[in-house]
């Protein structure tokens, strides 16, 4: 009696060669691919005049100076809550679209999908459509033609991957300058390392691990089930109309599905949508285009495969009609996500327009807490950082409000005014002195407020702190 073969926990990847398809959803994907790739590759080259002392790149993550520039918006390190708010909005937006339209993000705008589409397009241009690529794949012997086609394809993929990695580093430095430094080998090693890593990952993910990334590496297929319900619109097969499927001219008693496998042949994930909802499906809707084309050829109504909700499918199966699409889109769950998304967005906009162009931080020096001077007065020391968010230098005046006896002395200056360079946070050491007898005997701590005023336009900011010690 032969011993049973052990169960295999992993099956080797079988390459997928999607067939070319025409239709409205394929055209929509082309448009989205062109727009998103255009934004990614061209944005670092857009110029934006911020003044003579500031970078003129419209979108720049300036790690050296700890700034994020986005056209007219400048985000400082202490304003990271803007970035956190945008991440929260992105998460809520993903929940919203998944709840309403399934994995529409995955099917149309996910970077893995966009670059995979581009790689497949190049592959099709070089090696031909699905059947030609299948024949080349199954050809065991490597002749000159196969080597030429494969090498041309891989070089083309590699050039796309290099451009992808190169475009990414341009977001972190002035693009024209960095481009020149890269070609003259004067760029920082981190730039070359980043380009190399992103080139490798783009080349591998888009060329060889396409659907594997979506199935195994991405967590969203497993999370999406919690976001979707019976009213979520997604790609589905009208089984009640298509079954039993069959081929041939004598179609008495058969459904509309002619079992042509067109939907399977165009699927970038290699699945059969007729088997029902599957984790692998990214709802790219290419199977809808393929099926509609076949229905036109055999004289059957379109929509055998279509965007629809489970409730619509059940209603149609029972002889009823599908709901209006807006009843699926606007329901309690999606309204809640939209409301939360809008509240976060409004909050960020309000915070953006309410923020001041000057700011300060105050840190009392605790070692020692205070010093008693020879005349009996008490001195506290504070490390103050003055932020000038303008594009030109500004004079800032420092004053205190609280106990009227407190007076301010700026280290290294006999004046109460400090000139802060443009777009800079300047640290200054400030002494606050209380004359002898000016603080009540029962007091160990006196609350007071630092004020900073932009002498040019009168704009002000303040920070509350405490004065330590008894001047008696």
N, C-alpha and C positions, 0 to 999 in steps of 0.2 A: 504494500500500500504506500503510495507516494506521499511524501510530506507536503502539506498545503503551503503554497507560496505566501510569504508574509505580506501584509497589506502595505501598499506604498502610500506614504503620507504626503509625498510631493511628486507631481508630474512635471517633466521637463516642458519648457515653454514651446508651444507650436506657433511659429511665426504667422501673423495675420496679414493678409494682403487685401485691403478694402478695394472694392471696385469703384470706378468713377461713377458719379451720379449727378443728375441735374434736378433742380427744383428750387422752390422758394426758400426752404430751410438751408439747403446747400449754399445758395446765394447769400443768405443772411450770415452764414458762417464765414464766407469769403470776406464780406464787408467788415465784420467784426475783427477778423484776423488782420486785415490791412490797417484798420484804425488802431488797434492795440499795438501792433508791431511798430507802426509809425510813431505813436506816442512814445513808446519805449526807446526807440533808436534816435529820435530827433529832439526830444525834450532837452537833453543836456546842451544842445547847440543854440537854444533860444536865448537871446540877450535881454537884459532888463536893467535900465539905468537907475542905480541907487545913489549916485554921487561919486565924486572922485576917489574917496577912500574906502569904498565898499565894493565887493565883487559884483560883476555885471552879468553873472549867469542866473537865469530865471529860476531854476530849481537846483539848489546846491546844498549838500550835507557837508558842512565845513567842520570836520572833526577836530582840526588843529585849533580853531578858535571857538569850538563848541557852539556852533550856530546852525540853524536850519533855515534856509531861504526858500520861499515859495512865492515867486513874483513879488507882490508888494508886502507880503507877510514875512516877518522875521521872528523865529522862535528861539528863545534863550534857554539855557539848561534848566533854570528854575521854573520855566513854563512848560515842562514836560507833560503837564496835565492835558495840554492840547493834543499831543500825540496819543496819550492814553485815551482821550475822548474819541479820537478818530478810530482807534482800534476797537473801542466799544461799538461805535457806529458800524464798522465793518462786520463785526460779529452779528449784531442785530440785523443788519442788512442781509447777511447770509441766511440767518434763520427765517427772515421774512420771505425771501425769494424761494427758499426750499419749501416752506409751508404752502406757498401759493402755487409754485410751478415746478416743484421737484428739484432735480439736480440741474437746473438751468445754468447755474454758474459753471458746473463741471463741463457741460456740453458746449458752451459757447465762449467763455472768457477765462477759464482757468489757464495759467501759463503752460501747464503740461499739455492741455488740449491744443492751444494755439500753436506751440512749437511742433507738436506731433503732426498737426495738419500741414504745417510748412514742410516738414521733413518728408511726409508722404507725397506731397505735391512734387517735390524735387525728385523723389524716387520714381514717381510715375512718368515724369518728363524724360528721365534717363533710361529706365528699364521697360517702360510700357505699362499698360493697364494690368488688371489683376491676373488674367490668364498668362500673359507674358512673364510676369514676375513669378508666378507659381512654377512655370516651366523652368525658369532660370534657377529657382530655389531647389527644385527636384533634380536638376542636372548634377550628377555626382562628379563628373569629370570637369576639371578646370581647364578650359581652353582659352585662347586669346580673347575671344569676345566676352566671355564671362568675367575674366580678370579686368578687361577694360571697363566694362559697365560698373562692376563693383568698385573699382578704384575711383572712377569718376564720381560715383555716388558718395563714397566716403569722403572724398576731398571736398565735395560741395557741402556735405553736412558739417565737415570740420570748419570750413570758412564761415558758415552760419553760426556755429558754436563760438568761434573766436570773436565774431562781431557781437554776439550776445554778451560774452564776458567783458569785452572791451567797452561796450555801451554802459555796463553797470558801473565800472570804475569812474566813468566820466561824471557820474552824479556826485562824486566825493572830491573833485578837484576841478579847476578851470579846464574845460574840455579842450580848447585849442592848444593850451600850454601842455597839458598832459599828453595829447596826441603827438606833439612834436617830441616830447621827452621819451615817449615810448619808442618812436622810430629811431631816435638818436641814441638809444640805450642809456638815457640819463634819468629815467623814472625810478622811483623808489622800488626796492624789491617786493614790497607788499603789493604794489600794483601788478607786477608780473605774476606773482603767486596767485592773486585773486583771479586774474584773467585765466590762468592755467586751470585752476580748480573749477571755475564756472564753465570753461570750454569743455573740460572732461565730463562734467555732469550733464551739460546740455547735449553733447554728442551721444552719451550713453542713454540718457533718459528718452530723448526724442527719437533716436535711431534704433535702439536694441531692446529697451525695456518699456516700451510705450504703454500698453494696457496693464503691464505688471505693476507699474507705479500706482495707477488708479485702483487696482484691486488689492494690492498687498501693502504698499507704502503709505497711501493716503488714508487717514482715519475717517474721512467724511462719509464714505459709503456705509459705515457702521453707525455713525451718529445720525444720518439722515432719517432713519426709521422713527426716531423720537420727534422729528420735525414734521413728518408727513401724516396725513390721516385720509379718510375716505373721500374728502372733498379736495384733496391736492390734485392739481392737473398735472398729468405726466403722460409719457408715451405708452400706449397700450394697444393691444390687438383685440378687435371685436370678434371674439371667438364664436359668439352666437350667430354671427353672420358668415364667418369664414369656414366653419366646420360643418360636415367633414370635408377635408381638403382632398383634392385629387386632380390629376392631369387628364388630358384627352378631350376629344370633341363631345363624347356622350357624357354630359354633366348632370343628368337627371338624378336628383336626390343629393347632389353635392353642394357644398357652400361656395362662396365666392373665391376662396383661396385656391389657386391653381398649383400650389406647392412648387413655385418656381425658384424659391430660395433667394430671390433678389434682395429681400430684407436682410438675410444673413450675409450675403456677399458684400454688401456695402457697410456693414457694421464695423467700426474701428475696434470694437471690443470682442468681436467674433462670436456674439451670442445670437440666439434665436428669440426674438421678442414674442413669438407665438407661444413660448413656454411660460409666459407670464412675467411679472415683475421680478427682476434679478438684481443682486447686489452690483453686478458689473455694469449695468446699464447707466450711461451718463446722460440720457435723454437728449442726445444730439439731433434726433429727428431725421437722420439720413434715411432710416428705414421707411419713414413716411413718404419721402420723395420717391424712393424706389418702388414702393407698393402702389402709390398713386399712378406712376408711369405705367405699371403693368395693368392696373385696372382700366386705364384709358385704352390700352391695346386690346383687351378682351371685352371691352364694352360694358364694364361693370362700374357702379358708382365709386367715387373716391372715398377715402376715409376708413378703409378696412383696418389700417393701422393709423392711429391719430392721437393727437393730444386730447385727453379726456380724464375725468375723475372716475373712481370706482362707483360712486353713486349714480353717475350717468350711465355707465355700462350696465348696472343692475336695472336701472329704469328702462333702458332700451330693450334689454332682454325680456322684460315683462310687457313690452309693447308700449311703453310710455315715451316721453321726450326728455332730452337732456336739459339741465338747468342752463340759464344764461351764464356766460362765463364770469360776469361780474359778481354773481352770487357765490361763485367759488373763490374769487379773489378777495372780496370783502366779506369776511366772517370774523367772529370774535378773536380768533388767534392772530390773524393777520392784522386786524385793527389794533390789537395790543402791541404787536411788534412795531407797527408803523408809528403808533403814538410814542412809544419809548424811543424809537430812532429819531423822531422829530424833536422830542424834548432834549435829547442829548445834543442834537445839532443846533437847536436854538440857543441852548446854554453856551455852547462853544462860540457861536457868533456873538452873543452878548458879551461874553468874557473877552473876546478879541477886540471889540470896539470900545470896551470900557477900560482896558489896560492903559496905564500911563506910559509916556515915553521916557520918564525918569523913574528910577527905583533905587532902593537902598536896602542893605542888610546890616544889622547891628549885632556884634558879638562882644559882650563884656569880657575883659581880660581877668581871669580868676586867680592868677598867681603873680602878685598877691591880689586879694579882693579889693583892697584900697590901701592908700599910702597917706600917712600923716606928715605934712610938710613942716618945716621949721617954724613957720608963723602960726601953726595950729590949724591950718585949713586942711581939708580932706580932698584927695584927688583920686578919681576913678579913671581907668583907661579903657577905651573901647576900640575895637577893630571894626571899621565901617567900610563897606564896599559900595561905592556910588556907581550906578549904571546909567550911562548915557546912550539911549537907543536912537539918537538922531544921527544924521549923516555928516554932521559937522561938530567941532568941539564946542562945548558949552560951559560957562562959569556957573558953578553950583554954590549956594550960600547955605551954611549949616547953622542952625539955631536950636535952642532947647526951650521947651515950654513945660512948666510945672512949678517947682520952687523958684521964686524970682531971684534968689541969691545965686543959683547955679550959673556958672559962666563956662564958655567953650573956648578951648585952645587947640588949634590944629598943629600937629607936630611938624616942625620945619617951616612954619609960616606964621607971621604975625597977624594974618587976616582970617576972617571967617569964610573966605571964598576959596574954592578949589576949582581949577580948570580940568575938565574931564575930556579926553580925546574922543573923537567920534566912534560910535558903536563899540564902546569899551566899558568894562567894569573896572574902576580904579580903586585900589585899596588905600585907605588913609587911616592913620592912628590919631585918635581924638582924645584929649584930656578934658574931663569935666571936673571943675573945682568948686567946692563949697567953702566959703570963708568961715573962720572960726566963729562959733556961736550961731550960725545961720540955720542949722538943723536942730529941731527940738530934741531934748535929752532923751525922751522916751522912744525916739525913732532910730531904728537900725537900717531901715530901707525906705527910700523915698521914690515913689513912682514919678517918672517924667517922660517926656516925649521928644525925640529927635525930629526936627523938620529939615528937609532939604528943598531948596527952591531954585528953579532954573531962572537965573537973573535975566535971561534973554526974553522969555515970554511969560514968566510968573507962574509956571506950572509947579506944583508942589507934591511932595510925598512925605510920609512920616512912618516912624516905627516907635513903639512903646518899649521902654526898658526901665531899669531901676538903678538908683544910686545907693551905694553901700557905705556905711560908716557914720559916726557921730562927730560932728565938728564942734566940740565943746571944750 
